[in-house]
Amino acid sequence: MDERAKRINEAIEKSGYSYPELAKITGISKSSLQRYATGETKKIPIDCIEEIARATGVSAKYLMGWEDTQEQDDLSILMEKYDNIRPIKLKRFPLLGEIACGQPIFADEDRESYIMADMDIRADFCLRAKGDSMINARIYDGDVVFIREMPMVDNGDIAAVIIDDEATLKKVYYYPDKGKLVLYPENPDYEPFIYVGEELNTIRILGKAVYFMSPL
């Protein structure tokens, strides 16, 4: 086994991930990962090296054999010293396009790309927020909102909602006895959307917003 394969194999073992788990996180097939770790495959794409490094918490340069120090070593020292520092194990979440925080926008559900985020987030996909109608919920234009897929949410939950093939992110209140659904913004500059009777047939809830990620 060559040095690069040895380092890949050790990084995978130390990460605690199984090959199927790592395949889901990196987007690299399980069989390819196994061939990389055994040295069977000699030519490994650099983007695959970077994905494995990111998922296992070491540097791509270390996996390639270009440096002898793993980035994770410094992190381990900090973790021992500070109990509020922990490593993040990453997972790929499908990014389905943009969702309006304001007026509804056309819903693009094509899986155009992925977002790498903490694997502890219990979500099925994510959307990028557009607009300012949810700023009082601390969701701003450009934030990534993670959605747990479900056909209905509890009153007061923030949800991704499809309205006649248009998507919006709003706080949901449903009154089945009145046959009424109200979608509230979190910005007083915007009016709520109210749907009653047969208008409810045009509404589809994609799921509950469970987490969001903002750039600094």
C-alpha positions in Angstrom: 0.0 0.0 0.0 1.4 3.4 -1.0 1.7 6.3 1.4 -1.3 8.2 0.0 -3.6 5.1 0.3 -2.3 4.5 3.8 -3.2 8.0 4.8 -6.6 7.9 3.3 -7.3 4.5 5.0 -6.2 5.9 8.4 -8.2 9.1 8.0 -11.3 7.1 7.2 -10.8 4.7 10.1 -10.2 7.6 12.6 -13.3 9.5 11.3 -15.5 6.7 12.5 -17.5 6.7 9.3 -18.4 3.5 7.5 -17.9 3.4 3.8 -21.6 3.8 3.0 -21.8 6.8 5.4 -18.8 8.4 3.8 -20.2 7.8 0.4 -23.3 9.7 1.3 -21.3 12.6 2.7 -18.8 13.0 -0.1 -20.8 11.9 -3.1 -18.1 9.4 -3.9 -19.2 5.8 -4.5 -18.4 3.2 -1.8 -16.4 1.1 -4.2 -14.3 4.1 -5.3 -13.6 5.0 -1.6 -12.5 1.4 -0.9 -10.2 1.4 -4.0 -8.6 4.7 -2.9 -8.0 3.4 0.6 -6.4 0.1 -0.6 -4.3 1.8 -3.3 -6.0 -0.1 -6.0 -6.8 3.1 -7.8 -3.6 5.2 -8.5 -5.1 8.2 -10.2 -7.5 9.9 -7.7 -9.2 13.2 -8.8 -8.1 16.1 -6.6 -11.8 17.0 -5.9 -12.3 13.5 -4.5 -9.2 14.0 -2.3 -10.6 17.3 -1.1 -14.1 15.8 -0.3 -12.5 13.0 1.7 -10.2 15.4 3.6 -13.2 17.7 4.4 -15.3 14.8 5.7 -12.6 13.2 7.7 -11.1 16.4 9.2 -7.6 16.3 7.8 -6.0 18.4 5.1 -5.9 17.5 1.4 -2.2 18.2 1.4 -1.7 15.6 4.1 -3.7 13.0 2.2 -1.6 13.6 -0.9 1.6 13.2 1.1 2.7 16.8 0.6 2.8 17.6 4.3 3.3 15.5 7.4 1.0 17.4 9.8 -2.8 16.8 10.0 -4.9 19.8 10.6 -6.9 17.8 13.0 -4.0 17.6 15.4 -4.3 21.3 16.4 -8.1 20.8 16.7 -7.6 17.9 19.1 -5.4 20.1 21.3 -8.1 22.8 21.4 -10.8 20.2 22.2 -8.9 19.0 25.2 -8.5 22.6 26.5 -12.0 24.0 25.7 -15.1 21.9 26.3 -17.2 24.1 23.9 -15.1 23.3 20.9 -16.0 20.1 18.9 -15.3 18.8 15.4 -18.1 19.0 12.9 -18.8 15.9 10.8 -20.2 17.1 7.5 -23.0 15.8 5.3 -24.2 16.8 1.8 -27.7 18.4 1.7 -29.4 18.9 -1.7 -29.8 22.6 -2.5 -33.1 23.0 -4.4 -32.7 26.6 -5.4 -34.2 29.8 -3.9 -37.3 30.4 -1.8 -38.9 33.8 -1.4 -38.9 35.7 1.9 -41.4 38.2 0.5 -43.5 37.6 -2.6 -43.6 34.0 -3.8 -41.1 33.2 -6.5 -41.1 30.3 -9.1 -40.2 27.0 -7.4 -37.1 25.5 -8.9 -37.0 22.0 -7.4 -34.1 20.8 -9.7 -31.2 19.5 -7.5 -28.7 21.9 -8.9 -26.1 21.6 -6.1 -25.3 20.6 -2.6 -24.5 22.3 0.7 -22.0 20.8 3.1 -23.2 21.2 6.7 -23.3 19.5 10.1 -24.6 15.9 9.8 -26.5 16.3 13.0 -29.0 18.6 11.2 -32.1 16.5 10.8 -33.2 17.8 7.4 -33.9 16.4 3.9 -32.9 19.4 1.8 -32.1 23.1 1.9 -33.1 26.2 0.1 -31.5 29.6 -0.2 -33.7 32.5 1.2 -34.4 35.5 -1.0 -35.9 38.7 0.4 -36.5 40.3 3.8 -40.0 39.1 5.0 -38.5 36.7 7.6 -35.9 39.0 9.1 -37.6 39.0 12.6 -37.1 35.3 12.6 -33.4 36.0 11.9 -33.6 34.7 8.4 -32.0 37.1 5.9 -31.5 37.3 2.2 -28.9 34.7 1.1 -29.3 32.5 4.2 -29.5 28.7 3.7 -32.6 27.3 5.3 -32.7 23.5 6.0 -36.1 21.8 5.5 -37.4 18.6 7.1 -39.9 17.2 4.6 -43.4 16.8 5.9 -46.9 17.5 4.4 -48.2 19.5 7.4 -46.6 21.5 10.2 -47.8 22.7 13.6 -49.3 26.2 13.9 -46.5 28.7 14.4 -43.9 26.6 12.6 -41.9 28.2 9.7 -42.4 26.2 6.6 -41.4 26.1 2.9 -44.7 26.3 1.0 -45.6 25.9 -2.7 -48.4 28.2 -4.0 -49.4 27.5 -7.6 -45.9 26.4 -8.5 -44.4 29.3 -6.6 -42.4 28.9 -3.4 -42.3 31.0 -0.2 -41.0 30.7 3.4 -43.6 31.7 6.0 -44.9 31.0 9.5 -48.0 28.7 9.0 -51.3 28.8 10.8 -54.0 26.3 9.7 -57.6 26.4 10.9 -59.3 23.2 9.6 -62.7 24.0 11.2 -62.8 27.3 9.2 -61.1 25.9 6.1 -58.5 28.6 6.3 -54.7 28.8 6.0 -52.7 31.9 6.9 -49.1 32.4 6.0 -47.5 35.1 8.2 -44.3 36.9 7.3 -41.8 37.9 10.1 -41.6 41.5 9.0 -44.4 44.1 9.7 -43.8 45.6 6.2 -45.5 42.6 4.7 -49.2 41.5 4.8 -50.1 37.8 5.6 -51.3 35.5 2.8 -54.8 34.1 3.5 -56.3 31.1 1.7 -59.8 29.7 2.2 -62.0 27.0 0.8 -60.9 25.7 -2.6 -57.9 28.0 -2.6 -56.3 25.5 -0.2 -56.0 23.1 -3.2 -53.3 25.4 -4.6 -51.1 25.0 -1.5 -48.5 22.4 -0.8 -46.3 22.4 2.2 -42.8 21.1 1.4 -41.7 20.8 5.0 -40.7 22.5 8.2 -37.7 24.8 8.5 -35.5 23.3 11.2 -32.2 25.1 10.8 -30.6 28.0 9.0 -27.1 29.0 8.1 -25.9 32.6 7.8 -22.6 33.9 6.5 -20.7 36.2 8.8 
